[in-house]
């Protein structure tokens, strides 16, 4: 399960780790099953504090993802200090691959950097088979977008998962 964290939650909710711990305990959800997503711009509002909070949450066993990667102004020095499990390539870079050379280079660079840093990557906004095939060729292991499914309510998501294999081949 993925949950977006806002600037307010990171910077002003000083009991955030305790609150998350309570939610995990009360819900019975295992910590590694919860993925907290934070945008680059949220990180840059107060990088030191954000890193401190995210390290505490990661230490509890939660997954940490940087959303909309490449659209903000985060410094690489801040990113390398983060306890990241994955980053999401913003759909603005995915939209025109594989036909737009600049976007191809940006996506390849993000994938190469993430691989060296041992961070997983999710490509956002995948809508075409050509995009999916390109990403597979580049060894991008996760993708989301309308090619797979539009956003769904919880009930519809449960139904979809019950009738769909755990992976979707790019040859679909």
CORLIN-V146955 format. One record per residue. PSI is psi in radians with two decimals (* if undefined). NEAR is the number of other C-alpha atoms within 8 Angstrom. Layout:
psi=PSI near=NEAR
psi=PSI near=NEAR
This chain:
psi=2.32 near=5
psi=2.39 near=7
psi=2.28 near=8
psi=2.36 near=7
psi=2.36 near=9
psi=2.93 near=8
psi=-0.77 near=10
psi=-0.78 near=7
psi=-0.75 near=9
psi=-0.76 near=14
psi=-0.49 near=10
psi=-0.30 near=7
psi=1.50 near=8
psi=-0.33 near=7
psi=0.36 near=6
psi=-0.87 near=9
psi=-0.71 near=10
psi=-0.72 near=7
psi=-0.79 near=8
psi=-0.72 near=8
psi=-0.73 near=9
psi=-0.77 near=8
psi=-0.76 near=8
psi=-0.81 near=11
psi=-0.81 near=8
psi=-0.58 near=6
psi=-0.36 near=6
psi=0.11 near=6
psi=2.30 near=8
psi=2.40 near=7
psi=-0.77 near=10
psi=-0.24 near=8
psi=-0.13 near=9
psi=2.12 near=12
psi=2.04 near=12
psi=2.17 near=12
psi=2.35 near=12
psi=2.39 near=13
psi=2.77 near=11
psi=-0.72 near=15
psi=-0.60 near=9
psi=-0.73 near=11
psi=-0.71 near=13
psi=-0.17 near=9
psi=-0.67 near=7
psi=1.41 near=9
psi=-0.76 near=9
psi=-0.84 near=6
psi=-0.75 near=9
psi=-0.77 near=11
psi=-0.72 near=12
psi=-0.84 near=8
psi=-0.78 near=10
psi=-0.62 near=11
psi=-0.71 near=10
psi=-0.77 near=9
psi=-0.73 near=10
psi=-0.65 near=11
psi=-0.38 near=7
psi=-0.09 near=8
psi=0.02 near=8
psi=2.73 near=13
psi=2.50 near=13
psi=2.26 near=14
psi=2.37 near=13
psi=2.09 near=13
psi=2.68 near=12
psi=0.68 near=13
psi=2.35 near=12
psi=-0.16 near=8
psi=-0.30 near=7
psi=-2.87 near=9
psi=0.58 near=8
psi=2.54 near=10
psi=2.64 near=6
psi=-0.51 near=6
psi=-0.62 near=6
psi=-0.74 near=9
psi=-0.68 near=8
psi=-0.35 near=7
psi=-0.20 near=7
psi=2.55 near=9
psi=1.22 near=9
psi=2.45 near=10
psi=-0.55 near=10
psi=2.85 near=11
psi=2.66 near=15
psi=2.13 near=13
psi=2.17 near=16
psi=2.51 near=14
psi=-0.36 near=11
psi=-0.43 near=7
psi=-0.41 near=12
psi=-0.54 near=15
psi=-0.76 near=10
psi=0.23 near=9
psi=2.59 near=13
psi=0.14 near=10
psi=-0.36 near=6
psi=1.93 near=8
psi=-0.72 near=8
psi=-0.74 near=6
psi=-0.63 near=12
psi=-0.83 near=12
psi=-0.75 near=8
psi=-0.82 near=9
psi=-0.78 near=11
psi=-0.69 near=9
psi=-0.77 near=8
psi=-0.77 near=9
psi=-0.74 near=11
psi=-0.76 near=8
psi=-0.79 near=8
psi=-0.71 near=12
psi=-0.80 near=9
psi=-0.57 near=7
psi=0.01 near=7
psi=0.80 near=7
psi=2.32 near=11
psi=2.81 near=10
psi=2.40 near=13
psi=2.21 near=13
psi=2.18 near=15
psi=2.62 near=12
psi=0.50 near=13
psi=2.08 near=15
psi=-0.29 near=11
psi=2.74 near=7
psi=-0.65 near=10
psi=-0.72 near=8
psi=-0.81 near=13
psi=-0.79 near=12
psi=-0.75 near=10
psi=-0.81 near=10
psi=-0.68 near=11
psi=-0.76 near=10
psi=-0.53 near=7
psi=0.05 near=8
psi=0.54 near=6
psi=2.02 near=12
psi=-0.25 near=9
psi=2.52 near=7
psi=2.71 near=11
psi=2.67 near=12
psi=3.14 near=11
psi=-0.32 near=9
psi=-0.59 near=9
psi=-0.75 near=8
psi=2.55 near=8
psi=2.96 near=6
psi=2.46 near=4
psi=2.66 near=8
psi=2.84 near=6
psi=-0.77 near=6
psi=-0.78 near=7
psi=-0.62 near=8
psi=-0.75 near=9
psi=-0.76 near=8
psi=-0.76 near=8
psi=-0.81 near=8
psi=-0.56 near=9
psi=-0.46 near=6
psi=0.07 near=6
psi=2.45 near=6
psi=2.82 near=6
psi=-0.17 near=5
psi=2.79 near=4
psi=2.12 near=7
psi=2.55 near=5
psi=-0.16 near=8
psi=0.07 near=5
psi=* near=5
